Amino acid sequence: MSVAITLIGGPTALIEIDGFRLLTDPTFDAPGRYELPHVVLEKLTGPAMTAEAIGEVDAVLLSHDQHSDNLDHGGRAFLRRAPRVLTTEVGASRLGALAEGLAPWQTTQLSKGGRTLTVAATPARHGPAGIEPLAGDVIGFVLIPQHGAPVYVSGDTVFYDGVAEVARRFKPGVVMPFAGAAQTRGPFHLTMDTNDTIETARVFAEAAIVPVHTDGWAHFRQSAQDLRKTFDALGFGARLKLLEPGVRTVIAPPPSSSH
């Protein structure tokens, strides 16, 4: 079974799987600056599609609510009209009745037209070990259709044991790492860099790698093209699928992998 993904910008993508439409980390604001308690984030490019153009979705997959590059003002407005918002437990407590909190490995179901899609929350660590009190809780998601391979959405995380555990538990056909090597507080990354993304491709050996969260913000240190160069140099290039913003792209899992 193929999956269609439309990159809206940054971490925001529309995933169409088995008749369900899901939006990741909604960000719809125009370029601008966001003053957080410890850092200032600058958005460089606006969304490739408006919230109105996306239309109805079945759920929002919100990896975390505390950072403006994953949930901005326009994204918060989008949450209010989404039928379901799945996020961290602490994020759900902040968002109130809008959201449902999931702990890592907890599952829930979406139902529509006689079909069911299982959504499993996955662990994520938003930077190096020890960052948790500063960065706050994050989760990723595995989307498990009744037929066909799952899709893994990493959320804002580096590569660490939690991501490797997802690979041990699930066999996704499509993996969406949040890359871009985000850097704000010091000389370390808060999301996957090219090395992390290669490690992710290695442990999810049968999956197409479809990165998001690579462009559009000043604190992203590496781009989608950096990933392209790295994957091509190391022999993983055929598995890397770069999305053009605003273009609905059908992703078929690779037939096999030599890695």
N, C-alpha and C positions, 0 to 999 in steps of 0.2 A: 504494500500500500504506500502510495506517495503522500507527501505532506507539502502543503503550499505555505510559504513564509513571505511576508511583505515587511521589509524593514522601514519603519517610520522615521527612525533617527535615534542615535545613542543606544540605550538599552530597550527601546520600544519597538516591538515587532508584533504583527498579527500572524498567528499560527492557525491554519485551517487543517483540521485532522478529523477524518471520519464523520464529517458533517458538523463538527463543533468549531466555533470561532473563539479564540482566546487571545487576549492582549497582554503582553509582558510590560512591566514597569512603565506606566503611561507618562510621557513627557510631551506636552503640546505647546509650551510657551515659545515666544519669539526669542531671539538671542538676547542675553542680558546677564546681570550679575546677581548672585545670591550670597548673602552674608549669613553664614552659619556660625555657631558659637566659637569655633576655633579656626575656621578657614573661610576664604571667599572663593566661590566657584563661578566660573565664567562660561556661559553657553555661547558657542560661536555660530552655530547654524540652527535654523528652525526646522520644524518637522516637515517631512516630505509629503505628508497628508494631514488634513485637519481631522479632528475628532468626528466631525459630521460626515466626512467622506468615508470614514471607516464603517460607520453604521453600527448596527446592533452586534454585541458580542455575548457569548454565553457566560464568560467569566473573565476577570482580570487576575493575572498571576503577578502579585506584587512581592518581589524578593525582600524589600524592606521599605519603610515609609520615612526614614529619618534623614535622607539625603536628597537634595533637590535635583541631582542628576538622574535619580530614579523615580522620583515623584515630585512634579512641580505644580504650580498653581492650576494650570490647565488639566494636569493629570488628576488632581484632587476633584476637580469638577466632573471629570469623566467617571470617577468612582461612584459618584452619586446617582448615575443613571445605569450602572452596571448591575445585572441581576445578582451576581456573586463576586466577591473580592476575597481571594485566598492570600494570606500573608503570614508573618510570624505571629506568635502568640502575644508578644508585647506590642507589636504593631497593631494588632486587632484591638487591644485594650485602649490604645491611643485613638484609633479611628472610630471606635464605638460600634454602633449597630450596623454600620456599612460593611464591616469586614468579619471574616472567619479566620481564627488563628489556628495554625497547624504547627505541631512540633516535628522535628526531623523523623522521618519514617512513618509518620501518621498519614492515613489516606482518607480521601473523600471521593464521592462520585458525582458526576454531572450526568443528567439524563435528558434525552431529547429524541422525539420521534421514534421511540422504541429502542434507541441505542443508549449505551452507557459508556462513559469515559471515566476511568479511574485516574485520579491525580494523587501522586505520592509526594510529600514534602521531603527534601533532601538537605543534609547538612551543608553549611557554607561557612567559610572563615574570611572575613573582609580585610585581609592583610596578614602579616606574619604572626606567629604565635605570640600571645600577649596583647594583641590589638583589641580583643573582645570588649573590654570596658570602654574603650575609646570609640570604636566603630559601631558597636551595638550588634544586635542579632540580625542575621540574614538567613534566608532559606533559598533553596532551588526547588525545582519541580521535575518529576517524571510523569509524562502523560502516557497512559496505557490504554490503547484502544482495544475493543473486543477482538479485532482482527488486525494483524500487522504489527510492525515493530514499534516500541515506545520511542518517545522523543524526550531528551533530557535538556532542561533549561538550567544552566548552572547558577544563575543569580550572581551577585557580586561576590566573587571568591577567588582566592589563589588556588593553585593546585596543592593539595595536601591529602592526608589520609582519608578525610571525609569524602573527597571526590573519588578517590580510588575505591572506596567502599561502595559507592554508587555503581561503579563498573562491575564490582563483584556480584551485586544483587540484581542488576538489570542488564538487558542486552539491547540498548537503543539502536535504532537505525540512523537516527539524526541526533547530533549533540550540538547544543548552542552555548559555547563558552562566552562568558562576559570577559572580554579581553581589553586591550587598550592600555594596559600597564598604568592604571590610574595612580597618581602620586600627588599627595597634598600635604601631609604632615612632616615628612622627612624623606631620606633617601631609600625608601622601600615602596613596594607596589601594593596597592589595595585590591587590584583585580589581576587577572592573568596577564602575564607578559608573553612574549613569543616562546620562551622556554616552557612555561607552564602549559601553553596551548599545545605544544608538541607532546609534552607528557600526557596531556589529556587524550590526544589522538592515539598515543601508544597504548594506553590502558583500555580505551574504547576502540579496539582494533577493527571492528566491523562497521563503524559508523561514519557517515558523512559529517564533516566538521563545518558548522555554519556559524561563524562568529558574529556577535553583536557587541555594542558598547565599545566600539573601536574609534569612533570619530565624532566630532561635533562639540567637544569640550576642551578648554585650555589645559586641564589637568590630565588629559590622556597623553601619555608619553610615546605610545607606539600606535601605528595605524594599521588598517586592513592590509595595506600594501607591504608593510613590514612583515606581517604574517605570510603574505604570498611569497616573499623572497625567502623566508625561513623554511616554509614548507617545501618549496621547490628545491632548495639547496639540500634538504635532508631526505628527499625522496617520498614525501607525503603529499606532494602537490595535487595529485589527482583527487584526493579526498577533501580538499579545502574548497568550499563553495562560498564565494564572496557575493553578498547581496548588493544590488543597486537600489538605493533608497526610492521607495514609492513603486517599485516594480514587483508584482506578484510572481514569485519564483517557485516552481515545483521542484522539490528535492526528493530524489529517489535514493535510498541507501545504496552504497557501492556494492556490486555483486560479490566481491571478495577483496581481501586485502593481503598484501604480502608482509605487512608489518604486524 
